[in-house]
Amino acid sequence: MRILPRTACFVLLLSFFQTAQASSPFDTVRVLFEQYHFPEAETALREVIKAEPTNAAAYHYLARAILARMTHERPTKEEAEARAKDALQWIARATELEPNNAAYRRDFGMSQITGVTSLKKGRKTIEQALVLDPKDADAHEFLALLYSAPWIMAVTLDPTNHWAASDLAKLKS
């Protein structure tokens, strides 16, 4: 299973509230997130979904709550895989309900990348999100992380690998 770099996880968390609705059940979720009460946020969002089964935002935020909890709690590999699969099903439902929502599609791609689907499918989904919203900075950052990962690993494994170092420098510029 691939685990997202900490920076990618924090970007997910920071962008969590960009599409939240004011004066809604999401205000409670926002407070729970700020206080790192991720299990309670999950419970609140599951209640919203029960009451409003077509509320795409609730599915989206539930997936994010699951991923945030996973990042915060450092579960075992098996628990992380189970949570990643759980998050994937929720964000897939949000994307199904609102297929043209760039944020949902971006996060669906990120969920695919966490290990339950594939890097290739996740990258394609994030690229689709960029078609919907070419100015989505988070999607651009996620793609940059994806494209730079092999070079970072190559330089880490062999600091004298000038080709990898040169390619990584080009990606960063």
LINDA-V675259 format. One record per residue. N is the residue number from 0. D_FIRST is the distance of its C-alpha to the first C-alpha in Angstrom with 1 decimal. Layout:
# LINDA-V675259
n	d_first
N	D_FIRST
N	D_FIRST
This chain:
# LINDA-V675259
n	d_first
0	0.0
1	3.8
2	6.5
3	9.8
4	12.7
5	15.1
6	17.7
7	15.7
8	15.3
9	19.0
10	20.0
11	18.6
12	20.6
13	23.6
14	23.8
15	23.5
16	27.2
17	28.4
18	29.0
19	30.0
20	33.3
21	36.1
22	37.9
23	35.4
24	33.1
25	30.6
26	32.9
27	32.0
28	28.3
29	28.9
30	30.7
31	28.0
32	25.4
33	27.8
34	28.2
35	24.5
36	25.3
37	22.1
38	22.7
39	26.2
40	25.1
41	23.0
42	26.1
43	28.4
44	26.4
45	26.2
46	30.0
47	30.4
48	28.5
49	30.8
50	33.8
51	32.8
52	30.5
53	30.7
54	29.9
55	27.0
56	26.8
57	26.2
58	23.2
59	21.9
60	22.5
61	21.1
62	17.6
63	18.1
64	19.4
65	16.3
66	14.1
67	16.8
68	17.0
69	13.3
70	14.0
71	17.4
72	16.8
73	13.8
74	12.7
75	11.4
76	7.8
77	9.4
78	11.2
79	8.6
80	7.0
81	10.8
82	11.8
83	9.6
84	11.1
85	14.4
86	14.4
87	13.8
88	16.8
89	19.0
90	18.5
91	19.0
92	22.3
93	23.4
94	23.0
95	24.8
96	27.6
97	27.9
98	26.6
99	28.4
100	27.0
101	25.3
102	23.5
103	22.0
104	21.0
105	19.4
106	17.4
107	16.5
108	15.1
109	13.2
110	11.7
111	10.9
112	9.1
113	6.8
114	4.5
115	7.3
116	9.6
117	9.7
118	10.8
119	14.3
120	14.8
121	13.7
122	16.0
123	18.7
124	18.6
125	19.0
126	21.8
127	23.4
128	23.4
129	25.2
130	27.8
131	28.5
132	28.7
133	29.0
134	29.6
135	26.3
136	25.5
137	22.1
138	21.0
139	22.6
140	20.8
141	17.3
142	18.4
143	19.8
144	16.6
145	14.8
146	17.9
147	18.3
148	14.9
149	15.9
150	19.3
151	18.2
152	16.2
153	19.3
154	21.7
155	19.8
156	19.8
157	23.4
158	25.4
159	28.3
160	26.5
161	28.9
162	27.7
163	24.2
164	25.9
165	28.3
166	25.8
167	23.8
168	27.2
169	28.1
170	25.0
171	25.8
172	29.5
